[in-house]
Amino acid sequence: MPAAQLELDARAMDRPLLDGSAGHLQLLLSLMKAGDWQHAVLMLDWMQAVLGVQAANDIAISTAMLAHLNRLLEPCYKALYPKGPLGGNVLHKQPYNLGPKGFSPGFSDDSQNPGLSPEALTPRGPELEPLGYKLLEHAGVYVYRDPEVLVMLLRVLKHELLFYGGMVPPEWLQQQQQQQTNADKVLQVCKVLAEVGLPALSVNQANRALAYELWEVLELLPFHDRAEVYRQGLAACSACPPAAAAGQMAVKAFKKVKARLALPDKADKGRKDVVRANANLLSKVSHATPLQVADQVLWQAASFPNAVEPLAEVLKLPNPLTMDVLTYTALFWWGRLGRSKMKEDGANEEDWVSGVADLVGIACCNSKHNFKLHTLLPYLFDELRGGDTPAVLLLRSIIRKMTGVDGVRGFRTQRSGFRLSG
């Protein structure tokens, strides 16, 4: 099946519901054009609270908002890219070495590495103004209408987390250095990622580069913060008509791929070509809507145990964001689904548990991306233990299937406050 047959373009569902000739919209647009953003924000708040409408749905309003967002993001963006986007990000070079493939090794044992100097811990650009966050709150998914602003936003948010949120990697710090985390800034960035980043990504058709840009921001966060972003992002996508339509289209496309997912025998020479073709299709479907696709993949694995092997075979090409969402969704299924996890004999787990554990374990092992599952499983342990011996045995079974490790070591039980579904 050609990839062109996958209907993934949800932009046609973005139909303005507001009449641009309405008096309050004309007044709001006039305030924006006059540069009176203080009163414009007050009117945006009033329309949201009293009228229950999102003014950014109107194309003229969203265009004016995104143009001003561009101006607010530009100072920091120019500091990060002094020679323009083609000149490279200064964080990818000395003394930062924060390249696209992750943090450069050797920081902790090399005191002469310039990445440990105090100069390397200073911000490269100014902090995003509070007005910028306020406009993002009202723009929501409609930031997707200007991809340039969306990419600028994600790159600036990465800078915000590193230098204003206190999320600098420990490898950057000397033993005597301490980094104070700014919880308010981290919460602010997480809200933007959930209510703007994930919904806007879903409406952009199969944009692999944009998914990587979003992942570069998310990977700076600890897993429990990422899980909260995914939870809020799924709720935001469901509440926004264009993003909800994109999710439904992705689910329909996934079912098309699944319906023809019949792999030849392993001895068949054409098996590799079939796997590659289906992996490319599934990868394209998952780029924009990883949350919805991950849920469908696990539902198939839980409902049809014979589908685990072919699904795991084709889960080799998705981006790291999709694979991280897959682990979160698996934990959500195990911890909050409300289904029985043990059979009546009390000694064996249900088939759906085995299917989900096998799928995630095989997929993460086969994926080219490196996942540290031992950092995720303590949360599952806290959800399942409760002094229940069968639950602990179930946990050990899951760990053995996913990682080949018998048991969990070196975790702290005080982290049990983590909640997957709020």
N, C-alpha and C positions, 0 to 999 in steps of 0.2 A: 504494500500500500504506500503510495507516495505521501511524503509529509504534507504536501499541499492539500490533501484531502482531510486533514485534521482542522476542523473549524475552531480556531483559537483566538481570533481577533474579536475582542469584546468592545472595541471602540465604537462600533455601530450601536451598541446599547446605551452609549452615553448621550442621551437625548435631553437637552435643556428643558427642565420642567417649569422654569420661571419665565414670566413674560418680561423681557427686557425693557418694555415701554412703561412698566409700572412706576408710579411716582417715587416709592421708597428706593427702588433700584437706581433710578436716574439720579436721585439725591446722593446715594452712596457712591455712584460712579463719579459724580461731580466732585465730591470730597476727595476721592482718591486722585483724580486728575489735578486737583488744586494742591495736593501734597499735605492735606490736613488729615494725617493718619491717626491722630489722637481721637478725633470725632468719628472717623471712619470705623475704627475698632469698636468704639462704643455702639455705633449703629449695627455693626456685625453681631455684637453680643446681644443686642435687643432683638434683632431678627431671629437669632438662634433660640433665644429664651422665650420670646412672646409669640412669634409667628411660627416657630418650629421649622424653619427652612434654612438651608445652607446656601448662602448667597453665592458661593463660588460655583454653584451649578450653572449660573449664567456665564456665558463665554466671555463677555466684556469685563465682568467683575473679576473673573479668575485671571484673565490676561493682565489686568492692572495689578492684581496682587502678586502675580509671579514676576512681573517686571520689577516691582519694588523689592521682592525677595532676592532677585538677582543682584540688585544694588547693595543689599545688606550682606550678602554672602561674598561679594567681590573682594573686599579688603583681605579677608583671610585666605581666599582662594588664590589671589595674586601672590601672597606671601608663600603659599605652598608650591605654586607653579610660577615662579618669577619669569620664566622663559616661555610660558604658555603650556598647554597640556602636552604638546609634543616634546617639550624640554624636560619632562620628568618631574616627579614629586621629590622635593628636597628631603622628605622623610625616608626615601629609598636609598639615600646616599649617606656618606659620613657626615656627622657622627652618629646618625640614627640607625642606618642599616635595616629599616623596617620595610623590606621588599615585599613584592606581591606573594612570594612563596612562604612568608612567615618571618619570624625573628631569626636573625643570624646567630648561629651557635657561638659559644665561647665567651660569653659575657661574664659569667659568674667566676671563672677562674683566671681571668686576664685583667688585672687591675690597670694595665696600660692601655686597654681598649678605650679609644676616645668616646665610645658610646656611654661610658660610665661618668664622664665629666659633668659638672653642674651645668655647663653650657648646653649639653644635650637634653637637659630636663626643662629647658625654658621654652615657652610657646613660640611658634614661628609666626603666628598671626593673631589678630585680636579676637576676643570672644564674641560670639554671635549675640546681637542685641536682644533684649526681651521682646521687642516688637516683632523680631523675626519668628520667635517661637509662637507668638500670638497669631501671626498671620498663617503659620503652618497649621495651627489648631483649626482655623476656619477653612483653610484650603483643602485639607484632607487628601482624598484620593485624586482630586483634580490637579494636583501637582504633576501628574503624568502628562498633562497637555504640553508641558515644556520639558522634554528630556534633558536638555542642558542644565536647567535649574535643578532637576532631580539628581543628576550626577554631582553637580557642585555641592548640593546639600549633603549627600552621603560622605563625600570626601571631607567636608568641613566638620561633620559630626564625628568622624574618626579623630580629627584633631582635637575636638572638644573633649572627647572621652579621655584621650591620652594626657592632655596638659591642663585641662580645667576640671575634669572629672576624677583625676587621680588614678586612672587605670593604666598607668605606665607599667609594662611588664617587670616582674621582679628581677629579670636578668639585666635590666638597665641600671639597677641600683647597687651601690656598694654596701658593705655590711653596716656601716654607720649611717647610711642614708635611710630615711623613712619617707614613705609617700602617703599623704593623708587623702583618703578617698572622700570626694564631695558627693554625698548621697543625693543631694537635691539635683545636682547636675546630671548624675547617672539616671535618676528617675525621669528627668526632663527629656533626656536623649532617648530613653527606652519608650517613652510615650510617643515621641515622633516616629520612631521606628515601627511601632505597632499601628498607629493611626494614620500614618502617611506612607512610610516606606513599603510595608507589605501590601496594602491595598493598591498603591500606585504601581508596584511591580506586577501585580496580577493583571492589570489592564494593558500593560506593555506586552505585546505578543512575543513570547519565547525569546526574550532578550537575555542571552547567557552572560554577556558582559555586565549588565545591570545587576543580575543575581550575584555575581562575584563582588561587585562594589558594595552591595548590601551585606554580604557575608564578611567582608573585611572590617566592617563596623561591628557586626554582631560577635565576631570571634574574640574581640577584646573583653566581652562581658563574661562573667562566670555563668555556668550552665543554668543555675536557678533563675538568674535574670533573663537569660535567653528564653527559658521556658515560659516566663511571665509575658515576654514580648510575643511569643507565639500564641499564647492563650488570648491575649488582648487583640492581637492581629486577626485571629480567626473571627472574633466577635465583630471587629470593625469591618472586615470583609463581608460578613453576613448582613450587616446593617446598611451597607452602601450598594445601591442597585447595580452600578457598573461592575464593581468587584464581585458581587454575588453572581452576576451573570457570567463573569469570567470563570468563576469556580465551577459553575454548572457545565459550562462548555468544556472545561478541562476534564471533568468527571466523565462526560460523554465521550470525549476523545480517548480517555484511558480505557473505557469499556470497548471501544473499537479495537484498540491494540490488544487488549486481553482476549477478545473473541477469536483472534487469529494467532494467538500465542501457542502454537504447537511446534515444539522443537523436534528435529530429527534425532535419531539415536546418536549416542556419542561416537560411534564408529563411522558415522556418515561424514564424508569430507565436506559436505555443504552446511554442516551444523554451524560452523563459525560464522559464515556469511549470514545465516538466518538470525543468529544471536545478535550480530552487529547491527543488522537492519532494525530489529525490534528494539534494541538498546537505544539507537538513535531516536526512534519515534518516542519512546518513553521519556528519554532525556528532554526532548523538545517540549513534551506536554508538561513536565515538572518544573521547568525553568521559572515560569511566571507564577504558578500556583502550587508551591511545594506542600502547603498545609493540606489542601484538598486531595492532592494526589497521594500523599503519604497515608492519609486515612483510608482511601480506597484500596491501596496496596495491602495494608494490614487487614482490612476487612476480607479481601480475597484469600489471604493466607490463613485467617482464622476460620473462614467458612469452608474452604476447599483445600484440605491438606495436600492434595496432589498438585496444587498450583504453586507450592512453595519453591520447588526446584526451578521451574522455568522463570518465575518472577525474580528469584535471586540471580539467575544467569544474566538477565537483561538489566539488572540494577548495578551496572558497572560504570556507566558514563554520567549519571546525574552529578550536578555540582555539589560542593560540600554543604551548601545551605540545605539542599534537599535531604542529604544523608543525616544532617543534624536534626532536622525536623522529623525524620523517620524514627530516630531514637527517642525523641520527645513523645511522639505519638504512641510508640510502643509502651513507654512508661505510663502514659495516660490510660491506655487500654488495660494494663495490668493493675494499676492502682485505683482507677475510678470507674471502671466500666460497670461494676455491680454484678458481673456474671460469676458463676461458680468456677473456681480455679482448680478444685480437686474433684476427682471422681468419687463415687460413693464408697469405694473401698478405702478411701483415705490415704492411700499410698502412692497414687499416680495422679499426675496432672491431667487436666482436660486436654482434648485434642487441639482446641483453639489456642491454648497457651503454648503448646509445643510448636504449633505452626508459626505463631508470631515470634517466638524465641529463635526458631531455626532460620526464619527469613531474615531477621535483623542481624543475627550473628553471621550468617553466610554472606549477606550483602556487605556488611562492614569489613569482613575479611577480604572479600574480593575487590572492594572499591580501592581505587588508587589513593584515596584520601586517608589520612591517618587519624583514627579516632581512639581516644583514651576512654574506653568503656568503663574502666575501673573507677573513674571519677563520677560516673552516672549511677552505677548500681547501688552505692550506699543509700541513695534516696529511695530506691525500690525496696531495699532491706527495711528501712524505717517504716515504709508503708505496709509491708507484709508481715513483719515479725509479730508485734503485739503479744509476745509470749506464746504464740500458737506454733507448736512443733511442726505440724504439716506445712505451715506457711514457710518456715525456715527451710525445710527440706525442698519445698518448691523453689525457693530462692536459689539454693545450691544447684538445683537441676538447671535452672535458667542460666546461671553463670557458667556452668560447665558447657552448655550448648553454645553459648554466645562467644565465650572467650577461651575455653579450654582450661580455665583456672578453677580449682576446687576450693571455693571459699573466698571471703573478702577479708583483706588485711589493711590495717593502717587507716581506718576511717574514724570519724568522731560522731558519736550518737547525738551530740547537741545540734547537729544540722538537720534534725528530724522535722523542723518547722517548715520545711519546704513543701509547698502544695502545688500540685500539677494543674488543678482545675479551679482554684480559687475557693 
